[in-house]
């Protein structure tokens, strides 16, 4: 996550917004996929895929939020 270290506070806040939008899209996609009937094939793969992606996005949001807060406090 070093790529975020050189960003300005404004860039960090924009990245947080982008990631939150992405998180919402992934969650909506996951819900749509799992609400589809007949999706019994490779369901475990999809569960792991979405949970991994969602967790990575949340970790990035948390990391960037801490960076932005630290810079704002300066």
Helices and strands as residue ranges (DSSP letters): G 2-4, H 9-35, H 43-72
